[in-house]
Amino acid sequence: MVLQLENARNKALTAMTDRLLVPNVQDKMIKAYKLNDSFTTLMSRTNDTSLCALLQQARDSGYRLVMLEGSLYPIMNYMAFQKYISYVKPDIKQYINIMAVETSNLAADDGALVIGYQEILNRALNQERFLNEYPKSNRVQQVKNLMNNYTLYTFYGLNNTPLFDYETNKMTANAQKGYKAVLQRNSSEDSAFLTKLEKFMDIVTEAKFEKTAAVEKWLEQNVPVSDYANY
């Protein structure tokens, strides 16, 4: 029943998004919006009864409000599913927790990473753990898709926060520090993801943290973009 509820909310999300992206509605919302407002707080900032009704419907339908690329969107509110955790199987409990973290603090916005490099790795490790522990779970594909995204974040970055600087070709210093810290804290023995990251760090260290031809070749062979992009 919990998964059916998730399916229903995902299915209805497109229609709700379309309603909130109507230019007149967006203008009213953005005029009243302040950073990190929820649907509830945004409702308190407007006297427009029709807008209030729409915002309340979005909230009560299980969505939360986010600002993405200058527009206000509804996304799934997985925190609302946590009240069902004691009634679901262990794999779905872990899935809900993974998705709650993901939607409570988005990893990227406007082609840029907005969380730290250690957090990227920690989320990827939680996703890998789920896939290893529950290979037959009903939500394997969703977590695989998520981990594919985080694999690309880890080894390539995003357009506006590339792992290797476009001008200097140097690996960003924060990524160097973050990756080393996570590798020091965690054993790669049971993690294919960390094993791959260790080998990557060996290659880039040898290249003095520059994206050399050897680094590019390693990435093409071991983390080909086409294998991880969710089309």
C-alpha positions in Angstrom: 0.0 0.0 0.0 2.9 2.4 0.8 4.4 1.7 -2.6 1.1 2.2 -4.3 0.8 5.5 -2.5 4.2 6.5 -3.8 3.3 5.5 -7.3 0.1 7.5 -7.2 1.9 10.6 -5.9 4.6 10.3 -8.6 1.9 9.9 -11.3 0.1 13.0 -10.0 3.2 15.1 -9.7 3.4 16.1 -13.4 -0.1 17.6 -13.3 0.6 19.4 -10.1 3.9 20.8 -11.5 2.0 22.1 -14.6 -0.5 23.9 -12.4 2.2 25.6 -10.3 4.3 26.5 -13.4 1.5 28.6 -14.9 3.1 32.0 -15.3 0.5 33.9 -13.3 0.7 31.4 -10.4 4.6 31.4 -10.5 4.6 35.2 -10.4 2.4 35.3 -7.3 4.4 32.5 -5.6 7.8 34.1 -6.2 6.6 37.5 -5.1 5.6 36.0 -1.7 8.4 33.5 -1.5 11.4 33.7 1.0 14.3 31.3 1.1 13.4 27.8 2.3 9.7 28.5 2.5 7.4 25.4 2.7 4.0 25.3 1.1 2.6 26.1 4.6 4.7 29.2 5.2 4.1 30.4 1.7 0.4 30.1 2.3 0.8 32.4 5.3 2.4 35.1 3.1 -0.5 35.5 0.7 -4.1 36.6 0.9 -5.0 35.1 -2.5 -7.5 32.5 -1.6 -7.2 30.5 -4.9 -3.5 30.4 -4.6 -3.7 29.3 -0.9 -6.1 26.5 -2.0 -3.6 25.3 -4.7 -0.7 25.4 -2.3 -2.6 23.5 0.3 -3.6 20.9 -2.2 0.0 20.5 -3.2 1.1 20.1 0.4 -1.7 17.7 1.3 -0.9 15.6 -1.8 2.5 14.8 -0.4 4.8 17.3 -2.0 7.3 19.8 -0.8 8.3 23.1 -2.3 11.7 23.8 -3.8 13.3 26.6 -5.8 15.1 25.2 -8.9 16.6 27.3 -11.6 14.6 30.3 -10.6 11.2 28.6 -10.5 9.2 27.1 -7.7 8.4 23.4 -8.1 6.7 20.6 -6.1 8.8 17.5 -5.4 8.0 14.3 -3.6 8.1 14.8 0.2 9.5 11.5 1.4 9.6 12.7 5.0 5.9 12.2 4.9 6.4 8.5 4.2 8.5 8.0 7.4 5.3 7.6 9.5 4.8 4.3 7.7 8.3 2.9 8.4 7.2 0.6 11.2 4.8 -1.0 8.9 7.0 -1.8 5.9 9.7 -4.4 5.2 13.4 -3.5 5.9 14.2 -2.8 2.2 11.4 -0.3 1.9 12.3 1.3 5.2 15.8 1.9 3.9 14.5 3.1 0.6 12.3 5.7 2.2 15.2 6.9 4.3 17.4 7.2 1.2 14.8 9.1 -0.6 14.0 11.3 2.4 17.6 12.4 2.5 17.6 13.0 -1.2 14.5 15.1 -1.4 15.1 17.0 1.9 18.4 18.3 0.7 18.8 18.2 -3.1 22.2 17.4 -4.4 22.2 19.6 -7.5 20.6 22.8 -8.8 21.0 24.6 -12.1 23.8 22.3 -13.3 25.8 22.6 -10.1 26.4 20.5 -7.0 25.0 22.0 -3.9 26.2 19.4 -1.3 29.7 18.6 -0.2 31.9 15.9 -1.8 31.9 13.8 1.4 28.1 13.9 1.4 28.1 12.8 -2.2 30.1 9.7 -1.4 28.2 8.9 1.8 24.9 9.0 -0.1 26.4 6.8 -2.8 27.6 4.3 -0.2 24.1 4.1 1.3 22.7 3.5 -2.1 25.3 0.8 -2.8 24.5 -0.8 0.6 20.8 -1.0 -0.3 21.6 -2.6 -3.7 23.9 -5.2 -2.1 21.5 -6.1 0.7 18.2 -6.1 -1.2 19.0 -7.1 -4.8 15.4 -8.3 -5.3 13.7 -5.3 -3.8 10.7 -3.7 -5.5 12.7 -0.4 -5.6 16.0 -1.6 -6.9 15.7 0.3 -10.2 15.0 3.6 -8.5 18.0 3.3 -6.3 20.2 2.1 -9.2 19.2 5.3 -11.1 20.0 7.4 -8.1 23.4 5.7 -7.7 24.1 6.2 -11.4 23.7 10.0 -10.8 26.0 9.9 -7.8 28.6 8.0 -9.7 28.6 10.7 -12.4 28.7 13.4 -9.7 31.7 11.6 -8.1 33.9 11.0 -11.1 32.8 13.9 -13.4 30.9 16.5 -11.4 28.3 18.6 -13.2 28.5 21.3 -15.9 28.8 24.2 -13.5 30.9 22.3 -10.9 33.1 20.0 -12.9 35.5 17.7 -11.0 38.3 19.0 -13.1 38.5 22.8 -13.6 37.8 23.8 -17.2 40.7 26.2 -17.4 43.4 24.6 -15.2 42.4 20.9 -15.7 43.1 20.5 -12.0 40.9 18.4 -9.8 39.0 20.7 -7.4 40.8 20.8 -4.0 37.6 20.2 -2.0 37.0 17.0 -3.9 40.6 15.9 -3.3 40.2 16.4 0.5 36.7 15.0 0.7 37.5 11.8 -1.3 40.7 11.2 0.7 38.8 11.6 4.0 36.0 9.2 3.1 38.6 6.6 1.8 40.5 6.9 5.1 37.3 6.3 7.2 35.9 3.4 5.2 37.2 0.0 4.1 36.8 -0.6 0.4 36.8 -4.4 1.0 33.0 -4.8 0.6 32.4 -1.8 -1.7 32.9 -1.9 -5.5 32.2 1.9 -5.5 35.1 2.7 -3.0 37.4 0.2 -4.8 36.8 2.1 -8.0 37.3 5.4 -6.2 40.6 4.2 -4.7 41.9 3.3 -8.1 40.8 6.6 -9.5 42.6 8.5 -6.8 45.7 6.5 -7.4 45.6 7.5 -11.1 44.9 11.2 -10.4 47.5 11.4 -7.7 50.1 10.0 -10.1 48.9 12.7 -12.6 49.4 15.4 -9.9 45.6 15.9 -9.9 45.5 17.0 -13.5 43.1 15.5 -16.0 45.7 14.0 -18.2 45.2 11.6 -21.1 45.8 8.7 -18.7 43.1 10.0 -16.4 40.7 10.4 -19.3 41.4 7.0 -20.6 40.8 5.4 -17.2 37.5 7.2 -16.9 36.4 6.1 -20.4 37.2 2.5 -19.6 35.9 2.4 -16.0 33.2 5.0 -15.7 31.8 5.5 -19.2 29.2 8.2 -19.1 26.9 6.2 -21.4 26.7 3.4 -18.8 25.5 5.8 -16.0 23.4 8.5 -17.6 19.7 8.0 -17.1 18.1 8.8 -20.4 
